[in-house]
Amino acid sequence: MSAFPVDAISKRRVLVVGDVMLDRYWFGEVDRVSPEAPVPIVRVARREDRLGGAANVARNVVALGGQATLVGVVGADEAGERIRALAHDAGIAPGLVADARHPTTLKMRVLGRQQQLLRVDFEESPGASALDVLDAEFDRQLEGHDVVVLSDYAKGALGRVQNLIARARAAGVPVLVDPKGDHYDIYRGATLVTPNRAEMQQAVGRWRSEDDLAQRAQQLREKLNLEALLVTRSEQGMTLFTDMGREHVDAQAHEVFDVSGAGDTVLATLAVTRAVGMPWPQAMRWANRAGGVVVGKLGTSTVSAQELGDLS
């Protein structure tokens, strides 16, 4: 029986850098169809804002008992102010950069009877001047943190990710990356990269068997000079590739309600467990447990140490 190391994690600091966004939910009831078009009319009864993207990773780090600092770009707008307020309320140390020329990334979801009916996205990539300030903030925050997490949602905040990895590596700080796209050369030199199944297929092509996957994964890991590569595979669990070979853990048997933000929870769990020196296989098992819990919740959510229980 192994308990989650809450006391040790409480002393560790995680620097989360990446695409910060606001997840906005409008909840309501659907009683009729619009006479103007064949769409449901939602009578909004409740509104809720949650931290999304890199901010949700930081929120999960804190929920698991760790200390998190958040570095990213927000606009000089209402959504940016909401992110700052929510981060403060969650106990996340601030490192946000304001870019007055670009709006905060906002994902607005309309739900009727707990079912998502529509999502509207507002987003623009930050400018070069905002990235200059982000680079400076990263350098200022790097010292004193045990792990760096780079959360890439392809919104532009990690447009200079290679430089961030190089500076963290030079400082001797491990770097965990949640990647995006299929050009993984930009993540060269990171400690761990965590593609999901679809992202892995984009990067290495479709595999024909587990042996084929292992061969492709190890080739990618060696090419990028990674310590570990973790492929999250939804209902198939997670598979870890290191110098020691392949390790796999089956998915936890939970009812899946909403997968949005599950990758953030997995990444946060890996960050705090590695920050206390936990071996990769055991860190993966805790991350798998956390991911299994969070998919049973609505929207971007967190998992607490108490919810994880013990690993048997």
Secondary structure, 3 states (H helix, E strand, C coil): CEECCHHHHCCCEEEEEECEEEEEEEEEEEEEECCCCCCEEEEEEEEEEEEEEHHHHHHHHHHCCCEEEEEEEEECCHHHHHHHHHHHHHCCEEEEEEECCCCCEEEEEEEECCEEEEEEEECCCCCHHHHHHHHHHHHHHHCCCCEEEEECCCCCCCCCHHHHHHHHHHCCCCEEEECCCCCHHHHCCCCEECCEHHHHHHHHCCCCCHHHHHHHHHHHHHHCCCCEEEEECHHHCEEEEECCEEEEECCCCCCCCCCCCHHHHHHHHHHHHHHCCCCHHHHHHHHHHHHHHHCCCCCCCCCCHHHHCEEC
